[in-house]
Amino acid sequence: MSTGRGLEGIVAGDTDICSVAQGQLIYRGYEIHDLAENATFEGVAFLLLEGRKPTDAELARFSKELVAERALPTAVTDYLHAAGPMLRQGQSTPTAVPMDVLRSAVSILGNLDPESQDNSAGANLLKSKRLLAKIPTIIGHMQRIIEGKPLVDPATGGDPSLSHAGNLLYLMTGERPSPEAERVTDVSLILYAEHDYNASTFTSRVIAATLSDMHGAITGAIAALKGPLHGGANEAAMEMLREIGDYVDAGHTVDEFMQRAFTEKRKLMGFGHRVYKNGDHRAPILHTLGRKMAEARGPEYLRWFELGEQVQDIMLHQKQIHPNVDFPCGMTYYAMGIPVPQYTPIFVASRVSGWAAHIMEQHANNRLIRPVSNYTGPEITPWNG
Ligand code: COA
């Protein structure tokens, strides 16, 4: 018996939620370009969680429910304060990154949730909305603590008049974002919301399939998303571009960097994809929006897109490998002044909607997920032989 390494090409189950396999990216029957242009993140989250496009009244009610759930319990805020020294560049090296702290904060939310042990559809939906509403507040408060600044509106979890995307930016900075920044962030959240049986979503379904709880499954999914081969690539891509920027500043060219990377067989972060071999549908959407924002903000922001475009051209012509959504995301969030270690937590603020939809789908029609392995170890040997 043998298996494709990394389960490549294996169909691991059915889902009504998303398809990436037919040359298009579809959320419950709606195509991603259409959603990016015409929907809001809240509308997409409703679609994923409730299983249908909301009416205007349903969307308004859903948005209001999220606003009402934004504030954090004191125990979570206390934990974020306690985590400050673990995150800060002080005299010693930080022992945690924001993804680690977000993971633990979500786990604590589970300890406090009145429905934590209830896997019914109704309880799962309530918990999904609470998590969706509170994760941006965790990110915002954490960033303020890292910067040694007061929390933004801890009693309400932000400004009730702001959208999910706008409030996320506001909670991090204390400043209400421009409509352009809010819209670009909103589109990035739409693009990140759902992606079929990717590693973190599959993790969440494996956990849910043991009949474990929503918060546990989301906590596990956050751990899976952190890795640079998955969601962590948006941070890693920007770090790599900064390295390229330093290299160019030292008198070299992007091409020299790339040829050295190819010789060293280095993985270029933000490139390649397990499923999309002819390009990630989401990448050009975000690249176009991010570039426009960088152009408006000035040459020091546009520079990263210009460097990134050189990297993309060389990758495509010499390796036939396209950028994935994490590549333009890195440059876009950088152009918006978002601190790099918060890029993957922001991915969580969106993907939690997809994870929760999958966890509910798993619980609604459950069977334990338990594959077998192909044993390649030694032959049986007597212990006392
Ligand atoms: N940089 C350089 N080479 C890459 C590459 C990258 N980012 N992505 C794939 N390749 C190369 C591989 O080295 C391999 O070459 P080989 O056949 O000469 O060994 C070939 O392309 C096939 O790649 P493979 O490793 O089989 O792809 P995979 O499906 O196992 O991995 C990723 C997919 C996403 C893990 C991989 O492309 C990657 O590590 N990308 C960088 C991290 C990233 O951006 N992740 C976010 C994904 S949305």
Residues whose N, C-alpha, C, O or C-beta is under 5 A from the ligand:
A	BS01	COA	P228 L229 H230 A233 R266 K267 L268 M269 G270 F271 G272 H273 R274 N324
